[in-house]
Amino acid sequence: MLTRTLTRLLLAAGLAAAAISPAALAQRGGARPSLPSGPPGITLYSDTNLRGNAVELTADQPNFNTVRFNDQARSIEVRGGVWMVCADGNYKGQCEYIDRSVRNLGEIGLSGAISSAKRVPYDKSPRSYDIAFFADGNYSGPFLGFDEGEANLSQFRFNDTASSVMINRGTWLVCEDADYRGQCELLDASTGNLGGIGLNDRITSFRRYDVRREGPWRRPVPPVVPPVRDTRDGFQGEQTVFFPAPTYNGRRINDGSGAATRYCQSLGFYEAVYKSPGPVLSDVVCR
Protein backbone atom coordinates (compact mmCIF):
# COMPACT_ATOMS: atom_id res chain seq x y z
CA MET A 1 0.00 0.00 0.00
CA LEU A 2 2.86 2.38 0.82
CA THR A 3 4.45 1.77 -2.58
CA ARG A 4 1.20 2.53 -4.39
CA THR A 5 0.60 5.65 -2.28
CA LEU A 6 4.06 6.99 -3.00
CA THR A 7 3.68 6.22 -6.68
CA ARG A 8 0.34 8.04 -6.78
CA LEU A 9 1.91 11.18 -5.31
CA LEU A 10 4.91 11.01 -7.59
CA LEU A 11 2.74 10.40 -10.63
CA ALA A 12 1.08 13.76 -10.12
CA ALA A 13 4.47 15.43 -10.39
CA GLY A 14 5.35 13.32 -13.42
CA LEU A 15 2.15 14.20 -15.27
CA ALA A 16 2.85 17.87 -14.76
CA ALA A 17 6.28 17.55 -16.32
CA ALA A 18 7.08 17.23 -20.02
CA ALA A 19 6.52 13.79 -21.53
CA ILE A 20 9.47 11.44 -21.13
CA SER A 21 10.31 8.54 -23.40
CA PRO A 22 11.88 5.30 -22.16
CA ALA A 23 12.14 2.76 -24.99
CA ALA A 24 11.98 0.06 -22.34
CA LEU A 25 12.03 -3.67 -22.95
CA ALA A 26 10.36 -5.87 -20.32
CA GLN A 27 12.49 -8.23 -18.30
CA ARG A 28 10.55 -11.23 -17.05
CA GLY A 29 10.90 -13.33 -13.93
CA GLY A 30 13.59 -13.57 -11.29
CA ALA A 31 13.95 -12.07 -7.83
CA ARG A 32 14.22 -8.32 -7.53
CA PRO A 33 17.33 -7.07 -5.70
CA SER A 34 16.93 -4.20 -3.27
CA LEU A 35 17.33 -0.72 -4.71
CA PRO A 36 20.21 1.61 -3.80
CA SER A 37 19.22 3.75 -0.83
CA GLY A 38 21.94 6.39 -0.82
CA PRO A 39 21.64 10.09 -1.73
CA PRO A 40 20.59 10.70 -5.36
CA GLY A 41 23.52 10.23 -7.68
CA ILE A 42 24.96 8.23 -10.56
CA THR A 43 28.43 7.55 -11.91
CA LEU A 44 28.92 6.92 -15.62
CA TYR A 45 31.88 4.83 -16.82
CA SER A 46 33.55 4.70 -20.21
CA ASP A 47 33.88 0.89 -20.08
CA THR A 48 31.50 -1.91 -19.17
CA ASN A 49 31.37 -3.39 -15.66
CA LEU A 50 31.77 0.01 -14.00
CA ARG A 51 35.34 0.54 -15.18
CA GLY A 52 37.31 3.16 -17.08
CA ASN A 53 37.03 6.93 -16.99
CA ALA A 54 34.17 8.14 -14.84
CA VAL A 55 31.89 11.13 -14.39
CA GLU A 56 29.75 11.58 -11.28
CA LEU A 57 26.37 13.34 -11.35
CA THR A 58 24.26 14.44 -8.41
CA ALA A 59 22.05 16.83 -10.38
CA ASP A 60 20.39 17.04 -13.80
CA GLN A 61 22.74 17.34 -16.76
CA PRO A 62 21.02 18.29 -20.05
CA ASN A 63 24.22 18.26 -22.13
CA PHE A 64 27.08 15.84 -21.56
CA ASN A 65 29.37 17.96 -23.72
CA THR A 66 29.53 20.22 -20.68
CA VAL A 67 31.21 17.45 -18.67
CA ARG A 68 33.15 16.13 -21.68
CA PHE A 69 31.44 12.75 -21.57
CA ASN A 70 29.04 12.85 -24.52
CA ASP A 71 28.40 9.41 -26.07
CA GLN A 72 31.07 7.80 -23.89
CA ALA A 73 29.20 5.95 -21.14
CA ARG A 74 29.06 2.15 -21.36
CA SER A 75 28.00 1.36 -17.80
CA ILE A 76 26.30 3.24 -14.97
CA GLU A 77 26.40 2.92 -11.20
CA VAL A 78 23.25 4.15 -9.43
CA ARG A 79 23.84 5.21 -5.82
CA GLY A 80 20.34 6.56 -5.20
CA GLY A 81 17.20 7.87 -6.87
CA VAL A 82 15.54 7.08 -10.18
CA TRP A 83 17.21 8.59 -13.24
CA MET A 84 16.31 9.09 -16.86
CA VAL A 85 19.21 8.78 -19.31
CA CYS A 86 18.74 9.84 -22.93
CA ALA A 87 20.51 9.47 -26.25
CA ASP A 88 20.17 13.15 -27.16
CA GLY A 89 20.70 16.39 -25.31
CA ASN A 90 17.91 18.03 -23.33
CA TYR A 91 16.43 14.61 -22.47
CA LYS A 92 15.33 13.77 -26.00
CA GLY A 93 15.70 10.75 -28.26
CA GLN A 94 15.69 7.24 -26.83
CA CYS A 95 15.46 7.41 -23.04
CA GLU A 96 15.52 4.83 -20.24
CA TYR A 97 14.54 4.95 -16.59
CA ILE A 98 17.10 3.32 -14.30
CA ASP A 99 17.01 2.77 -10.54
CA ARG A 100 19.93 0.34 -10.21
CA SER A 101 23.37 -0.11 -11.72
CA VAL A 102 23.69 -1.21 -15.35
CA ARG A 103 26.99 -2.96 -16.09
CA ASN A 104 26.49 -2.99 -19.84
CA LEU A 105 24.45 -0.19 -21.39
CA GLY A 106 24.28 -2.23 -24.58
CA GLU A 107 21.58 -4.29 -22.88
CA ILE A 108 19.25 -1.29 -23.04
CA GLY A 109 20.52 0.03 -26.37
CA LEU A 110 22.48 3.00 -24.99
CA SER A 111 26.12 1.88 -25.05
CA GLY A 112 28.22 4.89 -26.00
CA ALA A 113 25.04 6.82 -26.72
CA ILE A 114 24.06 8.88 -23.65
CA SER A 115 23.99 12.67 -23.99
CA SER A 116 21.79 13.79 -21.07
CA ALA A 117 20.53 12.54 -17.72
CA LYS A 118 18.23 13.76 -14.99
CA ARG A 119 16.57 12.54 -11.82
CA VAL A 120 12.83 11.84 -12.17
CA PRO A 121 10.12 12.00 -9.47
CA TYR A 122 9.40 8.29 -9.04
CA ASP A 123 10.26 5.87 -6.25
CA LYS A 124 11.08 3.00 -8.65
CA SER A 125 11.70 2.52 -12.35
CA PRO A 126 8.99 0.77 -14.40
CA ARG A 127 11.07 -2.41 -14.63
CA SER A 128 11.02 -2.75 -10.86
CA TYR A 129 7.22 -3.15 -10.84
CA ASP A 130 5.37 -6.28 -11.90
CA ILE A 131 3.32 -4.19 -14.33
CA ALA A 132 3.61 -0.56 -15.46
CA PHE A 133 1.26 1.53 -17.60
CA PHE A 134 2.54 4.40 -19.76
CA ALA A 135 0.59 7.44 -20.92
CA ASP A 136 2.15 7.25 -24.40
CA GLY A 137 2.98 4.49 -26.83
CA ASN A 138 6.27 2.58 -26.89
CA TYR A 139 6.67 2.80 -23.11
CA SER A 140 7.01 6.56 -23.07
CA GLY A 141 5.49 9.41 -21.12
CA PRO A 142 4.56 9.41 -17.43
CA PHE A 143 4.03 5.93 -16.01
CA LEU A 144 2.24 4.25 -13.13
CA GLY A 145 3.57 0.97 -11.74
CA PHE A 146 1.97 -1.74 -9.61
CA ASP A 147 2.77 -5.06 -8.00
CA GLU A 148 -0.89 -6.01 -7.60
CA GLY A 149 -4.17 -5.34 -9.39
CA GLU A 150 -6.52 -2.39 -9.09
CA ALA A 151 -10.27 -2.45 -9.69
CA ASN A 152 -10.46 1.24 -10.65
CA LEU A 153 -7.63 3.43 -11.95
CA SER A 154 -9.71 6.57 -11.49
CA GLN A 155 -8.37 6.91 -7.95
CA PHE A 156 -4.89 7.31 -9.43
CA ARG A 157 -6.04 9.79 -12.11
CA PHE A 158 -4.89 7.29 -14.73
CA ASN A 159 -8.26 6.08 -15.97
CA ASP A 160 -8.45 5.76 -19.78
CA THR A 161 -4.88 7.07 -20.03
CA ALA A 162 -2.56 4.14 -20.82
CA SER A 163 -1.28 3.70 -24.37
CA SER A 164 1.34 1.02 -23.64
CA VAL A 165 2.00 -1.47 -20.86
CA MET A 166 5.20 -3.12 -19.64
CA ILE A 167 4.75 -6.54 -18.06
CA ASN A 168 7.77 -7.72 -16.11
CA ARG A 169 6.27 -10.55 -14.06
CA GLY A 170 3.09 -12.57 -14.27
CA THR A 171 0.03 -12.74 -16.49
CA TRP A 172 -2.48 -9.90 -16.29
CA LEU A 173 -6.09 -9.25 -17.23
CA VAL A 174 -6.62 -5.63 -18.36
CA CYS A 175 -10.16 -4.28 -18.78
CA GLU A 176 -11.86 -1.16 -20.09
CA ASP A 177 -14.33 -0.74 -17.20
CA ALA A 178 -14.02 -0.76 -13.42
CA ASP A 179 -14.26 -4.06 -11.54
CA TYR A 180 -12.80 -6.00 -14.52
CA ARG A 181 -15.82 -5.43 -16.75
CA GLY A 182 -16.25 -4.45 -20.37
CA GLN A 183 -13.69 -5.52 -22.96
CA CYS A 184 -10.87 -7.45 -21.28
CA GLU A 185 -7.66 -8.89 -22.69
CA LEU A 186 -5.20 -11.36 -21.16
CA LEU A 187 -1.55 -10.25 -21.45
CA ASP A 188 1.62 -12.13 -20.56
CA ALA A 189 4.03 -9.85 -22.43
CA SER A 190 4.56 -6.13 -22.86
CA THR A 191 2.83 -4.23 -25.64
CA GLY A 192 3.98 -0.86 -26.91
CA ASN A 193 0.67 -0.13 -28.61
CA LEU A 194 -2.54 -0.87 -26.74
CA GLY A 195 -4.47 0.27 -29.79
CA GLY A 196 -3.48 -3.04 -31.37
CA ILE A 197 -5.82 -4.83 -28.95
CA GLY A 198 -8.46 -2.10 -28.94
CA LEU A 199 -7.58 -0.69 -25.50
CA ASN A 200 -5.65 2.51 -26.20
CA ASP A 201 -6.70 5.10 -23.59
CA ARG A 202 -9.38 2.67 -22.40
CA ILE A 203 -7.97 0.70 -19.45
CA THR A 204 -9.73 1.22 -16.12
CA SER A 205 -9.03 -1.97 -14.16
CA PHE A 206 -6.54 -4.82 -14.18
CA ARG A 207 -5.58 -7.83 -12.09
CA ARG A 208 -3.14 -10.69 -12.00
CA TYR A 209 -4.49 -13.86 -13.62
CA ASP A 210 -3.45 -17.24 -12.22
CA VAL A 211 -3.89 -19.74 -15.04
CA ARG A 212 -3.13 -22.73 -12.80
CA ARG A 213 -5.81 -21.77 -10.31
CA GLU A 214 -8.38 -20.16 -12.60
CA GLY A 215 -7.89 -22.29 -15.70
CA PRO A 216 -7.67 -21.07 -19.30
CA TRP A 217 -9.12 -17.60 -19.66
CA ARG A 218 -12.22 -17.21 -21.80
CA ARG A 219 -13.35 -13.77 -22.90
CA PRO A 220 -16.69 -12.94 -21.21
CA VAL A 221 -19.50 -12.60 -23.73
CA PRO A 222 -22.43 -10.25 -23.07
CA PRO A 223 -25.65 -12.21 -22.61
CA VAL A 224 -27.79 -12.57 -25.70
CA VAL A 225 -30.81 -14.02 -23.93
CA PRO A 226 -33.82 -11.83 -24.70
CA PRO A 227 -35.45 -10.08 -21.73
CA VAL A 228 -38.27 -11.84 -19.94
CA ARG A 229 -41.68 -10.32 -20.65
CA ASP A 230 -44.94 -10.79 -18.83
CA THR A 231 -47.43 -10.04 -21.59
CA ARG A 232 -50.34 -10.17 -19.19
CA ASP A 233 -49.19 -7.51 -16.69
CA GLY A 234 -46.62 -5.67 -18.82
CA PHE A 235 -43.55 -6.45 -16.68
CA GLN A 236 -40.24 -7.19 -18.36
CA GLY A 237 -36.58 -7.50 -17.36
CA GLU A 238 -33.23 -9.10 -18.06
CA GLN A 239 -32.59 -12.71 -17.10
CA THR A 240 -30.03 -13.09 -14.30
CA VAL A 241 -28.89 -15.77 -11.86
CA PHE A 242 -28.92 -15.27 -8.09
CA PHE A 243 -26.27 -16.73 -5.73
CA PRO A 244 -27.18 -16.12 -2.08
CA ALA A 245 -23.91 -17.35 -0.52
CA PRO A 246 -21.04 -17.87 -3.02
CA THR A 247 -18.18 -20.15 -1.93
CA TYR A 248 -14.81 -21.28 -3.26
CA ASN A 249 -13.59 -24.74 -2.20
CA GLY A 250 -16.27 -24.77 0.45
CA ARG A 251 -15.33 -21.41 1.97
CA ARG A 252 -17.06 -18.07 1.79
CA ILE A 253 -15.41 -15.52 -0.50
CA ASN A 254 -14.09 -12.27 0.95
CA ASP A 255 -15.66 -9.20 -0.60
CA GLY A 256 -13.41 -6.64 -2.23
CA SER A 257 -13.03 -4.49 -5.31
CA GLY A 258 -14.24 -6.50 -8.28
CA ALA A 259 -14.72 -9.71 -6.28
CA ALA A 260 -18.34 -10.17 -7.35
CA THR A 261 -17.60 -9.76 -11.05
CA ARG A 262 -14.62 -12.11 -10.76
CA TYR A 263 -16.91 -14.70 -9.19
CA CYS A 264 -19.53 -14.32 -11.92
CA GLN A 265 -16.96 -14.50 -14.70
CA SER A 266 -15.44 -17.65 -13.19
CA LEU A 267 -18.86 -19.25 -13.73
CA GLY A 268 -19.09 -18.08 -17.34
CA PHE A 269 -21.25 -15.01 -16.79
CA TYR A 270 -20.46 -11.55 -18.10
CA GLU A 271 -20.49 -9.51 -14.88
CA ALA A 272 -22.09 -8.99 -11.47
CA VAL A 273 -24.95 -6.51 -11.43
CA TYR A 274 -25.62 -6.61 -7.69
CA LYS A 275 -24.21 -7.82 -4.38
CA SER A 276 -25.12 -7.15 -0.78
CA PRO A 277 -22.65 -5.08 1.29
CA GLY A 278 -20.59 -6.98 3.83
CA PRO A 279 -17.22 -8.64 4.49
CA VAL A 280 -18.03 -11.68 2.32
CA LEU A 281 -19.86 -12.06 -0.98
CA SER A 282 -23.58 -12.57 -0.59
CA ASP A 283 -26.72 -12.10 -2.65
CA VAL A 284 -24.71 -11.88 -5.87
CA VAL A 285 -26.66 -11.42 -9.09
CA CYS A 286 -24.85 -12.45 -12.29
CA ARG A 287 -25.80 -11.82 -15.89
LOLUM-76041 format. One line per field, with one value per residue (C-alpha): residue number from 1; x, y, z; residue in three letters. Coordinates in Angstrom, 1 decimal. Example, Ala and Ser with C-alpha at 12.3 -4.5 7.8 and 13.67 -1.06 7.14 Angstrom:
i = c(1 / 2)
x = c(12.3 / 13.7)
y = c(-4.5 / -1.1)
z = c(7.8 / 7.1)
aa = c(ala / ser)
END
This chain:
i = c(1 / 2 / 3 / 4 / 5 / 6 / 7 / 8 / 9 / 10 / 11 / 12 / 13 / 14 / 15 / 16 / 17 / 18 / 19 / 20 / 21 / 22 / 23 / 24 / 25 / 26 / 27 / 28 / 29 / 30 / 31 / 32 / 33 / 34 / 35 / 36 / 37 / 38 / 39 / 40 / 41 / 42 / 43 / 44 / 45 / 46 / 47 / 48 / 49 / 50 / 51 / 52 / 53 / 54 / 55 / 56 / 57 / 58 / 59 / 60 / 61 / 62 / 63 / 64 / 65 / 66 / 67 / 68 / 69 / 70 / 71 / 72 / 73 / 74 / 75 / 76 / 77 / 78 / 79 / 80 / 81 / 82 / 83 / 84 / 85 / 86 / 87 / 88 / 89 / 90 / 91 / 92 / 93 / 94 / 95 / 96 / 97 / 98 / 99 / 100 / 101 / 102 / 103 / 104 / 105 / 106 / 107 / 108 / 109 / 110 / 111 / 112 / 113 / 114 / 115 / 116 / 117 / 118 / 119 / 120 / 121 / 122 / 123 / 124 / 125 / 126 / 127 / 128 / 129 / 130 / 131 / 132 / 133 / 134 / 135 / 136 / 137 / 138 / 139 / 140 / 141 / 142 / 143 / 144 / 145 / 146 / 147 / 148 / 149 / 150 / 151 / 152 / 153 / 154 / 155 / 156 / 157 / 158 / 159 / 160 / 161 / 162 / 163 / 164 / 165 / 166 / 167 / 168 / 169 / 170 / 171 / 172 / 173 / 174 / 175 / 176 / 177 / 178 / 179 / 180 / 181 / 182 / 183 / 184 / 185 / 186 / 187 / 188 / 189 / 190 / 191 / 192 / 193 / 194 / 195 / 196 / 197 / 198 / 199 / 200 / 201 / 202 / 203 / 204 / 205 / 206 / 207 / 208 / 209 / 210 / 211 / 212 / 213 / 214 / 215 / 216 / 217 / 218 / 219 / 220 / 221 / 222 / 223 / 224 / 225 / 226 / 227 / 228 / 229 / 230 / 231 / 232 / 233 / 234 / 235 / 236 / 237 / 238 / 239 / 240 / 241 / 242 / 243 / 244 / 245 / 246 / 247 / 248 / 249 / 250 / 251 / 252 / 253 / 254 / 255 / 256 / 257 / 258 / 259 / 260 / 261 / 262 / 263 / 264 / 265 / 266 / 267 / 268 / 269 / 270 / 271 / 272 / 273 / 274 / 275 / 276 / 277 / 278 / 279 / 280 / 281 / 282 / 283 / 284 / 285 / 286 / 287)
x = c(0.0 / 2.9 / 4.4 / 1.2 / 0.6 / 4.1 / 3.7 / 0.3 / 1.9 / 4.9 / 2.7 / 1.1 / 4.5 / 5.3 / 2.1 / 2.8 / 6.3 / 7.1 / 6.5 / 9.5 / 10.3 / 11.9 / 12.1 / 12.0 / 12.0 / 10.4 / 12.5 / 10.6 / 10.9 / 13.6 / 13.9 / 14.2 / 17.3 / 16.9 / 17.3 / 20.2 / 19.2 / 21.9 / 21.6 / 20.6 / 23.5 / 25.0 / 28.4 / 28.9 / 31.9 / 33.6 / 33.9 / 31.5 / 31.4 / 31.8 / 35.3 / 37.3 / 37.0 / 34.2 / 31.9 / 29.7 / 26.4 / 24.3 / 22.1 / 20.4 / 22.7 / 21.0 / 24.2 / 27.1 / 29.4 / 29.5 / 31.2 / 33.1 / 31.4 / 29.0 / 28.4 / 31.1 / 29.2 / 29.1 / 28.0 / 26.3 / 26.4 / 23.3 / 23.8 / 20.3 / 17.2 / 15.5 / 17.2 / 16.3 / 19.2 / 18.7 / 20.5 / 20.2 / 20.7 / 17.9 / 16.4 / 15.3 / 15.7 / 15.7 / 15.5 / 15.5 / 14.5 / 17.1 / 17.0 / 19.9 / 23.4 / 23.7 / 27.0 / 26.5 / 24.4 / 24.3 / 21.6 / 19.2 / 20.5 / 22.5 / 26.1 / 28.2 / 25.0 / 24.1 / 24.0 / 21.8 / 20.5 / 18.2 / 16.6 / 12.8 / 10.1 / 9.4 / 10.3 / 11.1 / 11.7 / 9.0 / 11.1 / 11.0 / 7.2 / 5.4 / 3.3 / 3.6 / 1.3 / 2.5 / 0.6 / 2.2 / 3.0 / 6.3 / 6.7 / 7.0 / 5.5 / 4.6 / 4.0 / 2.2 / 3.6 / 2.0 / 2.8 / -0.9 / -4.2 / -6.5 / -10.3 / -10.5 / -7.6 / -9.7 / -8.4 / -4.9 / -6.0 / -4.9 / -8.3 / -8.5 / -4.9 / -2.6 / -1.3 / 1.3 / 2.0 / 5.2 / 4.8 / 7.8 / 6.3 / 3.1 / 0.0 / -2.5 / -6.1 / -6.6 / -10.2 / -11.9 / -14.3 / -14.0 / -14.3 / -12.8 / -15.8 / -16.3 / -13.7 / -10.9 / -7.7 / -5.2 / -1.5 / 1.6 / 4.0 / 4.6 / 2.8 / 4.0 / 0.7 / -2.5 / -4.5 / -3.5 / -5.8 / -8.5 / -7.6 / -5.6 / -6.7 / -9.4 / -8.0 / -9.7 / -9.0 / -6.5 / -5.6 / -3.1 / -4.5 / -3.4 / -3.9 / -3.1 / -5.8 / -8.4 / -7.9 / -7.7 / -9.1 / -12.2 / -13.4 / -16.7 / -19.5 / -22.4 / -25.7 / -27.8 / -30.8 / -33.8 / -35.4 / -38.3 / -41.7 / -44.9 / -47.4 / -50.3 / -49.2 / -46.6 / -43.5 / -40.2 / -36.6 / -33.2 / -32.6 / -30.0 / -28.9 / -28.9 / -26.3 / -27.2 / -23.9 / -21.0 / -18.2 / -14.8 / -13.6 / -16.3 / -15.3 / -17.1 / -15.4 / -14.1 / -15.7 / -13.4 / -13.0 / -14.2 / -14.7 / -18.3 / -17.6 / -14.6 / -16.9 / -19.5 / -17.0 / -15.4 / -18.9 / -19.1 / -21.3 / -20.5 / -20.5 / -22.1 / -24.9 / -25.6 / -24.2 / -25.1 / -22.7 / -20.6 / -17.2 / -18.0 / -19.9 / -23.6 / -26.7 / -24.7 / -26.7 / -24.8 / -25.8)
y = c(0.0 / 2.4 / 1.8 / 2.5 / 5.7 / 7.0 / 6.2 / 8.0 / 11.2 / 11.0 / 10.4 / 13.8 / 15.4 / 13.3 / 14.2 / 17.9 / 17.5 / 17.2 / 13.8 / 11.4 / 8.5 / 5.3 / 2.8 / 0.1 / -3.7 / -5.9 / -8.2 / -11.2 / -13.3 / -13.6 / -12.1 / -8.3 / -7.1 / -4.2 / -0.7 / 1.6 / 3.7 / 6.4 / 10.1 / 10.7 / 10.2 / 8.2 / 7.5 / 6.9 / 4.8 / 4.7 / 0.9 / -1.9 / -3.4 / 0.0 / 0.5 / 3.2 / 6.9 / 8.1 / 11.1 / 11.6 / 13.3 / 14.4 / 16.8 / 17.0 / 17.3 / 18.3 / 18.3 / 15.8 / 18.0 / 20.2 / 17.5 / 16.1 / 12.8 / 12.9 / 9.4 / 7.8 / 5.9 / 2.2 / 1.4 / 3.2 / 2.9 / 4.1 / 5.2 / 6.6 / 7.9 / 7.1 / 8.6 / 9.1 / 8.8 / 9.8 / 9.5 / 13.2 / 16.4 / 18.0 / 14.6 / 13.8 / 10.8 / 7.2 / 7.4 / 4.8 / 5.0 / 3.3 / 2.8 / 0.3 / -0.1 / -1.2 / -3.0 / -3.0 / -0.2 / -2.2 / -4.3 / -1.3 / 0.0 / 3.0 / 1.9 / 4.9 / 6.8 / 8.9 / 12.7 / 13.8 / 12.5 / 13.8 / 12.5 / 11.8 / 12.0 / 8.3 / 5.9 / 3.0 / 2.5 / 0.8 / -2.4 / -2.8 / -3.1 / -6.3 / -4.2 / -0.6 / 1.5 / 4.4 / 7.4 / 7.3 / 4.5 / 2.6 / 2.8 / 6.6 / 9.4 / 9.4 / 5.9 / 4.3 / 1.0 / -1.7 / -5.1 / -6.0 / -5.3 / -2.4 / -2.4 / 1.2 / 3.4 / 6.6 / 6.9 / 7.3 / 9.8 / 7.3 / 6.1 / 5.8 / 7.1 / 4.1 / 3.7 / 1.0 / -1.5 / -3.1 / -6.5 / -7.7 / -10.6 / -12.6 / -12.7 / -9.9 / -9.2 / -5.6 / -4.3 / -1.2 / -0.7 / -0.8 / -4.1 / -6.0 / -5.4 / -4.4 / -5.5 / -7.4 / -8.9 / -11.4 / -10.3 / -12.1 / -9.8 / -6.1 / -4.2 / -0.9 / -0.1 / -0.9 / 0.3 / -3.0 / -4.8 / -2.1 / -0.7 / 2.5 / 5.1 / 2.7 / 0.7 / 1.2 / -2.0 / -4.8 / -7.8 / -10.7 / -13.9 / -17.2 / -19.7 / -22.7 / -21.8 / -20.2 / -22.3 / -21.1 / -17.6 / -17.2 / -13.8 / -12.9 / -12.6 / -10.2 / -12.2 / -12.6 / -14.0 / -11.8 / -10.1 / -11.8 / -10.3 / -10.8 / -10.0 / -10.2 / -7.5 / -5.7 / -6.5 / -7.2 / -7.5 / -9.1 / -12.7 / -13.1 / -15.8 / -15.3 / -16.7 / -16.1 / -17.3 / -17.9 / -20.1 / -21.3 / -24.7 / -24.8 / -21.4 / -18.1 / -15.5 / -12.3 / -9.2 / -6.6 / -4.5 / -6.5 / -9.7 / -10.2 / -9.8 / -12.1 / -14.7 / -14.3 / -14.5 / -17.7 / -19.2 / -18.1 / -15.0 / -11.5 / -9.5 / -9.0 / -6.5 / -6.6 / -7.8 / -7.1 / -5.1 / -7.0 / -8.6 / -11.7 / -12.1 / -12.6 / -12.1 / -11.9 / -11.4 / -12.4 / -11.8)
z = c(0.0 / 0.8 / -2.6 / -4.4 / -2.3 / -3.0 / -6.7 / -6.8 / -5.3 / -7.6 / -10.6 / -10.1 / -10.4 / -13.4 / -15.3 / -14.8 / -16.3 / -20.0 / -21.5 / -21.1 / -23.4 / -22.2 / -25.0 / -22.3 / -22.9 / -20.3 / -18.3 / -17.0 / -13.9 / -11.3 / -7.8 / -7.5 / -5.7 / -3.3 / -4.7 / -3.8 / -0.8 / -0.8 / -1.7 / -5.4 / -7.7 / -10.6 / -11.9 / -15.6 / -16.8 / -20.2 / -20.1 / -19.2 / -15.7 / -14.0 / -15.2 / -17.1 / -17.0 / -14.8 / -14.4 / -11.3 / -11.4 / -8.4 / -10.4 / -13.8 / -16.8 / -20.1 / -22.1 / -21.6 / -23.7 / -20.7 / -18.7 / -21.7 / -21.6 / -24.5 / -26.1 / -23.9 / -21.1 / -21.4 / -17.8 / -15.0 / -11.2 / -9.4 / -5.8 / -5.2 / -6.9 / -10.2 / -13.2 / -16.9 / -19.3 / -22.9 / -26.3 / -27.2 / -25.3 / -23.3 / -22.5 / -26.0 / -28.3 / -26.8 / -23.0 / -20.2 / -16.6 / -14.3 / -10.5 / -10.2 / -11.7 / -15.4 / -16.1 / -19.8 / -21.4 / -24.6 / -22.9 / -23.0 / -26.4 / -25.0 / -25.0 / -26.0 / -26.7 / -23.7 / -24.0 / -21.1 / -17.7 / -15.0 / -11.8 / -12.2 / -9.5 / -9.0 / -6.2 / -8.6 / -12.3 / -14.4 / -14.6 / -10.9 / -10.8 / -11.9 / -14.3 / -15.5 / -17.6 / -19.8 / -20.9 / -24.4 / -26.8 / -26.9 / -23.1 / -23.1 / -21.1 / -17.4 / -16.0 / -13.1 / -11.7 / -9.6 / -8.0 / -7.6 / -9.4 / -9.1 / -9.7 / -10.6 / -12.0 / -11.5 / -8.0 / -9.4 / -12.1 / -14.7 / -16.0 / -19.8 / -20.0 / -20.8 / -24.4 / -23.6 / -20.9 / -19.6 / -18.1 / -16.1 / -14.1 / -14.3 / -16.5 / -16.3 / -17.2 / -18.4 / -18.8 / -20.1 / -17.2 / -13.4 / -11.5 / -14.5 / -16.8 / -20.4 / -23.0 / -21.3 / -22.7 / -21.2 / -21.4 / -20.6 / -22.4 / -22.9 / -25.6 / -26.9 / -28.6 / -26.7 / -29.8 / -31.4 / -29.0 / -28.9 / -25.5 / -26.2 / -23.6 / -22.4 / -19.5 / -16.1 / -14.2 / -14.2 / -12.1 / -12.0 / -13.6 / -12.2 / -15.0 / -12.8 / -10.3 / -12.6 / -15.7 / -19.3 / -19.7 / -21.8 / -22.9 / -21.2 / -23.7 / -23.1 / -22.6 / -25.7 / -23.9 / -24.7 / -21.7 / -19.9 / -20.6 / -18.8 / -21.6 / -19.2 / -16.7 / -18.8 / -16.7 / -18.4 / -17.4 / -18.1 / -17.1 / -14.3 / -11.9 / -8.1 / -5.7 / -2.1 / -0.5 / -3.0 / -1.9 / -3.3 / -2.2 / 0.4 / 2.0 / 1.8 / -0.5 / 1.0 / -0.6 / -2.2 / -5.3 / -8.3 / -6.3 / -7.3 / -11.1 / -10.8 / -9.2 / -11.9 / -14.7 / -13.2 / -13.7 / -17.3 / -16.8 / -18.1 / -14.9 / -11.5 / -11.4 / -7.7 / -4.4 / -0.8 / 1.3 / 3.8 / 4.5 / 2.3 / -1.0 / -0.6 / -2.7 / -5.9 / -9.1 / -12.3 / -15.9)
aa = c(met / leu / thr / arg / thr / leu / thr / arg / leu / leu / leu / ala / ala / gly / leu / ala / ala / ala / ala / ile / ser / pro / ala / ala / leu / ala / gln / arg / gly / gly / ala / arg / pro / ser / leu / pro / ser / gly / pro / pro / gly / ile / thr / leu / tyr / ser / asp / thr / asn / leu / arg / gly / asn / ala / val / glu / leu / thr / ala / asp / gln / pro / asn / phe / asn / thr / val / arg / phe / asn / asp / gln / ala / arg / ser / ile / glu / val / arg / gly / gly / val / trp / met / val / cys / ala / asp / gly / asn / tyr / lys / gly / gln / cys / glu / tyr / ile / asp / arg / ser / val / arg / asn / leu / gly / glu / ile / gly / leu / ser / gly / ala / ile / ser / ser / ala / lys / arg / val / pro / tyr / asp / lys / ser / pro / arg / ser / tyr / asp / ile / ala / phe / phe / ala / asp / gly / asn / tyr / ser / gly / pro / phe / leu / gly / phe / asp / glu / gly / glu / ala / asn / leu / ser / gln / phe / arg / phe / asn / asp / thr / ala / ser / ser / val / met / ile / asn / arg / gly / thr / trp / leu / val / cys / glu / asp / ala / asp / tyr / arg / gly / gln / cys / glu / leu / leu / asp / ala / ser / thr / gly / asn / leu / gly / gly / ile / gly / leu / asn / asp / arg / ile / thr / ser / phe / arg / arg / tyr / asp / val / arg / arg / glu / gly / pro / trp / arg / arg / pro / val / pro / pro / val / val / pro / pro / val / arg / asp / thr / arg / asp / gly / phe / gln / gly / glu / gln / thr / val / phe / phe / pro / ala / pro / thr / tyr / asn / gly / arg / arg / ile / asn / asp / gly / ser / gly / ala / ala / thr / arg / tyr / cys / gln / ser / leu / gly / phe / tyr / glu / ala / val / tyr / lys / ser / pro / gly / pro / val / leu / ser / asp / val / val / cys / arg)
END
